[in-house]
Every structure is written in C-alpha cells, then in structure tokens.
Amino acid sequence: MIKRTAILLLFGVVGGLLAWAGINLLFSTFMLYDDEGYVLLTLRDFSRHGALYDQIFTQYGPAFYLIYGALQHLLHFAWTNTTGRWITLVNWSGTTVFCTLLMWRARAAWPFVLFVLVDVFAYLWIMIQEPMHPGSTITLLVAGAAWLGWEMLRAGRMNLFAGLLGVIGALLALIKINVGVFLILSAGFWLLLGTSGLRLPRKQLGLACLGLILPALLMRALLGEPWVLTFAIIAGLAAVSVVLGVTPATQVRPINGPANWCWFVGAGLGVTAIVAGLVLARGTSLGGLWEGVIIAPLKHPGIYAFPVRWRPAVVWVALGAALLLLTATLRPDNRRLALAIAWIRVVTTLLFQIVLLPWFSSSQAAIGLCYGVPLAGLFAWPLRSSPQNAPANQARAWLAILLVFQGLHAYPVAGSQLNWGTFLWVPLMVLGLEEALDVLLEKQTDTARRLRLVVFTVVCSLTFFITQTLVQVARHNHLNNEPLELPGAEHIGMPANYSSAIRVITENARVHGDVLLSLPGAYSLNLWSGVDTPTLANVTHWFSLLTPERQQAVIARLDSSPRSLFIVQHNILASLMETGFHPKGPIMDYVYASYHRAFGIEGYSFWVRNGRSIAPLSTGTLQRTEETKPDAYRLSLTLAARHGDIARIEVRSIIGQPWLVLTLDASNTRTELTPLHLDGSTAGPARPADWPLNLKELDRVDLFFTSSKPKPPPESLEAILLDGEGRHLGTARVLASNGGERPPAPPRHP
C-alpha cells in the first residue's frame, strides 16, 4: 500500500511539473506565421455568421467548428489567443493521459508507464507552436481511439469497438478528412482480419497488397518527387509489415456475422448525418459542404508541400522488417526468430533514446516516422502467445496499426504533422521493449534481476532528464520573454524585440486603418487591433488558396476603403520564397500597384494606400545633432496622448537579453513638443516642454541630450515611458536610420 501511494504521488508530482511546463511553454511562444490567428478568426466568424465554406473560408471540416462552437456557447468565452492556449493545453494533456492509461491498464511496469507519460508530452511539444490548430484535437481523438478501442477489444465487446471507431473515424474525417480516413482504414483492416469465414492467408495477402498500393494512390499527385516516392515505398512496406504483425492479435476475438460491420458503418454514417445537418442549418450550402470537405483537400498537395527529410537506410529497414515478419508468419514457433525480434526491439529503443540526448539534434518525430513506422509490425508481433499475454499483445497490435496509417498524416506537409501523426510510436515502443525484456530475461536468475533493475534505473533517469529539460526550457522562456500586453494576449510572451514591434504594428493598425490584410495572413493582428479583414474568406496563404473570385472580392473591399492597410512579415515571406514558393495572383498585383510602405520594424513593414501618409505611432529616430558637441543626440518619438505624465524615459537595448543604455529625464535632457496630425503633418509650431511631459494629443517629442556611452544600433533600442512613481505608460521603438526593413520583392510570374 505504501509503495502504491508513493508511486501515485510520484505520478502526481511529475504530472504537475509537466502541466506547469506546458503552461509556460504555451504562454511564452508566438509563431510569426500565425496559423493560430487564422483558426481563431474563423472560429469567431463562424460563431457570428455561420455559412462555413460559402462565406467563411477554412481548410478544416465542420465538426471542428461545431464542437468548439458548442463549447463556446456552453462556457461563454471569447476567441482569443489565451483561450486557444488553454484549450490546446487540455487537448495536449488529455492525449498524454490516454496513452498513459493504456500503458497502466496493459499492466506495464510503473517506470515504463511514467516514461510514456513524460515522453508523449515531450513528443507533442509542437503544440506550443500552433495553439488551437485542429492538430491538438486530432491527437486527443486518436489517443482516445487507441485507449478506448483497446479496452473494447480486451473486454471482447466488438460491437462497441466497431461503433466507437465509427464515431471517432467520422469525427476525424469531418475535422481533417485524410486523418479520419486513416483511422477508418486502421479499424477496417482490423475488422477484416478478425472476420471469421474467410481464409486467413487470403485475407493477409489481399490486405497486404492493398496496404502496399494505398500510399502510392494517396500520393499520386507528387509521386514524381523523390521524397514522396520514398514515402510511398516506406508506408506501403510498413502496411505490409503491420498486416502480418497484427494478425495473431486480431484472432483473439474473432468477428462473427455482419453485426460489427453494421455498428461500424452505422455509427459513422450517423455522426456524418448529424454534423452535416447542423452545419447546413447554420447557412452552409450542400455544394459548399462538398467542396470544403471533399474537393478542396484533394487539391492541397498541388498547392503547398513540405518534404520529409528521410534518414539513412529507411527503405532497407522497411523492407527488412517486412521480410522478417513474413518469415515469422511462416514459422511462428521459431525460437530464434523470436529472440532476433526481441533484440531488434531493444536495439531500436536504445537508438531512439539517443535522440533525447542533448548533444544529438535529430527530432523524435522524424525518427518516429523514418524508423518507428516501418518497424511497427515487429513491435506488434507477439513473442509470447499465452492467454495472459493476450491483452498486451492486442494493445501493441492496435497501437501499431493506428500508427502506420496515422503516419501518412505527414503527407504532403511534414511539419507539425510529423508529431501529430506518429506520437503513438512512444507507447508502442515501450510496450514492445517490455515484452522483449521479458523474453530475453525470462530466466529469473540474479543476473536477469540485476539487468532488469539496470533497465528500470536507466528508464527512470531518462524520464527525469526529459522532465527537467522541459521545466528548464519553460522557465527560461518565462523569465526571458516579455508579455505582448495586447487584447486577448496579455500574458503571452515573446523576445522583447518582437513583443515591442508587434505592439507598434497593432497600435498603428488600430489608429490608421479600418480594413487590414497581411502577407502571409497574420490574423492575430486583426484580433488585437479590432480592425476588420476585407471579407470572411481568410486563410494564411490567401494568395494560393483563395479562388480568383474571392480574391476579387478582397480587392473590391480594399479599394473601397482609403484607410485600408497591408502588413508584410518579411521573415516568413523570405522562408516561403527560399523554398520556391512565390506569392502571386490578383491581390498581389493590386497591392503592388496601389500601396506603398510607410515604415518597417523588426521584419514587418506597414503599407498604406498610394497618396496617403501617416504618423507612425510609438516609433522614433535617433540622430546626432548639428551642434558642436560630438556626443550630442536627438531622440525623436511620435507619441499619442498618455494617461499620466512622463517623468523619465529609459532607453534600453532589446536584442538578446535587454539592458539599460541610458535614462533621460529633467536632469540631462531638453525637450520640445510638436503637435501632429494623423497623416504626420505638423498641427502647430514646436514648443519647449518641461518635465514631466504631459501629452494630451498626438505629438512629436524631441529629446536633446549628450552621452559618451557607446550605443547599440538604433533599431535595437526601445524607449520606455515612466511616470514619477515608475509606472509604465507605454513604449516606443527606435527605427533603423534607413527607415526600416526592405520592401518585399515584387511578385514573380511564370
């Protein structure tokens, strides 16, 4: 009892540390490509307007919007970056808990269960980069299918197993159709292998052939690309292996009659009908639903793809695993084959753990796809076939068949999809390792017991190393990032140079614009500033995903507004261009003909309509004056009215670790105020001003001072405005002496 309590306490402490790390990692990360803004905006717009697909553009299925729309209606929250992070944390944690429960219920040793708890959480660290993306919902549903599906198999409740998989498969298909199809294939293969009345070798041969060609059919649009061809070969061989590897487990609970299939198909069709009915009732047309759920995803590989970087010998590993399993199928009682498979599992697990070491830079998820997926069948193959081992054998087999098909999620974009599609490799690997150790150390000698103790010690050490790493990274990010302090993102941190730049961009958008489009679509700027998008058809890569008709609607709205704005994120744009992806189309042509750049800051540039000028708020310039003193400077800041008097201004460098450069106040600085119009023209003459500075209108504040201290580049400086009691009144960024970043290159046409 004491031991059990201590173990539960240990799990509680580790779980608490993971939750703390997850919160701080989520709230100290904001990615400039801003997929989260796109998802949040479409969720908000759907809750207000309905008409998914017909008016609101989205790449995702209606179930995603209905699920979270219902949650919003129940809890009455707003769609903000903060809300998205809390929902993502719940999904991330839930995915981890489901995998841990499966391990616990499969009676794995507690060090292995604890390792899975920690490593699945670490494997899915990518969640911090795309909060509120459907990926976190997908992993939660897949992990739920893994755990609950196995519970149904273990209990022999095959009707419930089939019905559960029909429901989850349909939900996934109506969130992201390819992922749902992959889960339906996993369940379908399992049911077919377990159906009695058909000769098993024929079923194996038929399903192996089907599994071999399915990846090539899926990837036919890009099959000429070397990385895609490799993917199709590896995935096909992995499917062959998993059919052979899971077959013994599917025979534990044979399926008799059509009842299971009726539950499977009926549950899936029922969910599909309910979701379709609800979204049609919210204003979506039948044609729009068909286009959004079925047709548009089929076009995606031809629009944008991001390749897998395959590791050495992956095809040979996949081929070797398939041949070894074919041999094991033909000679199931061969002791040497069982020992060989056991050793392969041990060595594979050992090599995989090297990925976790700090001096080895490879990605867990990349290794999981390159080697875990091809070897899944070997980890599923039962090394011991006694009845007491049947539940664990079923667990590994079910995890393996899910993993192999979910691994296809990395096509055609192998970004976060690598992690979302292969995280089940972790529990499969650990369960496979435990069975291998039981086989290799089945003689209860002193040496075997010592070796088992060594393995447990290594696993526990690795568990605490991963936990410590997550906590350290989270703590570092929390301490070194600065909050954005924007509506709905008050406590989300970024490096100081980016957080201040984004505040400047947002303030100028709020004051100077009534319509805002960004390149690529960074819709968090719209949420923070409260400035509308041109239409309800919003997506990150609008230049390639919106139809010409929808692009013309965007142009018409921009053209009708003299105060429309265009904001470019050059770092992300440059990354796209480096991969050969050059934004072009009607909107790009219109923008280059109709807008010019007003100012640039930290990789962003702020564009306004031709013939219009603006006062760039909360920005400034630093220049030497023409006075005789060599160390005389003028810092000019463009500031809106403040709620409080400015008693001093601290100038700090914010590249890397922020540090104070100098302090300007009544003791060392002479000031002048020049009232300005919003277009930047002067509204009156310059006048001397005394400290503290009282700003009741838009002013250019000129600060004259001398300083012999060496100064960082102007674009690395931020001015912090403080009142007499040290309260924060705002900030302003000093722009580069050349006016800021380069404008984007003009669109390239074929």
URHUCOR-V623586 format. One record per run of one state. SS is the DSSP state (h for helix, s for strand, l for the rest). FROM is the first residue (numbers start at 1). TO is the last residue. If there is no record, write none. Layout:
SS | FROM | TO
SS | FROM | TO
This chain:
l | 1 | 1
h | 2 | 26
l | 27 | 34
h | 35 | 49
l | 50 | 51
s | 52 | 52
l | 53 | 55
s | 56 | 56
l | 57 | 61
h | 62 | 75
l | 76 | 80
h | 81 | 105
l | 106 | 109
h | 110 | 123
l | 124 | 124
h | 125 | 129
l | 130 | 133
h | 134 | 155
l | 156 | 157
h | 158 | 173
l | 174 | 176
h | 177 | 194
s | 195 | 195
l | 196 | 199
h | 200 | 218
l | 219 | 219
h | 220 | 222
l | 223 | 225
h | 226 | 250
l | 251 | 254
s | 255 | 255
l | 256 | 258
h | 259 | 281
l | 282 | 285
h | 286 | 303
l | 304 | 305
s | 306 | 306
l | 307 | 313
h | 314 | 330
l | 331 | 334
h | 335 | 354
l | 355 | 363
h | 364 | 380
l | 381 | 386
h | 387 | 410
l | 411 | 412
s | 413 | 413
l | 414 | 416
h | 417 | 422
l | 423 | 424
h | 425 | 440
l | 441 | 445
h | 446 | 480
l | 481 | 481
s | 482 | 483
l | 484 | 492
s | 493 | 494
l | 495 | 495
h | 496 | 512
l | 513 | 514
s | 515 | 519
l | 520 | 523
h | 524 | 529
l | 530 | 531
s | 532 | 532
l | 533 | 541
h | 542 | 545
l | 546 | 547
h | 548 | 559
l | 560 | 563
s | 564 | 569
h | 570 | 578
l | 579 | 585
h | 586 | 594
s | 595 | 601
l | 602 | 603
s | 604 | 609
l | 610 | 618
s | 619 | 624
l | 625 | 631
s | 632 | 639
l | 640 | 645
s | 646 | 646
l | 647 | 647
s | 648 | 653
l | 654 | 658
s | 659 | 664
l | 665 | 669
s | 670 | 676
l | 677 | 681
s | 682 | 682
l | 683 | 686
s | 687 | 689
l | 690 | 692
s | 693 | 693
l | 694 | 698
s | 699 | 706
l | 707 | 713
h | 714 | 716
s | 717 | 722
l | 723 | 727
s | 728 | 734
l | 735 | 750
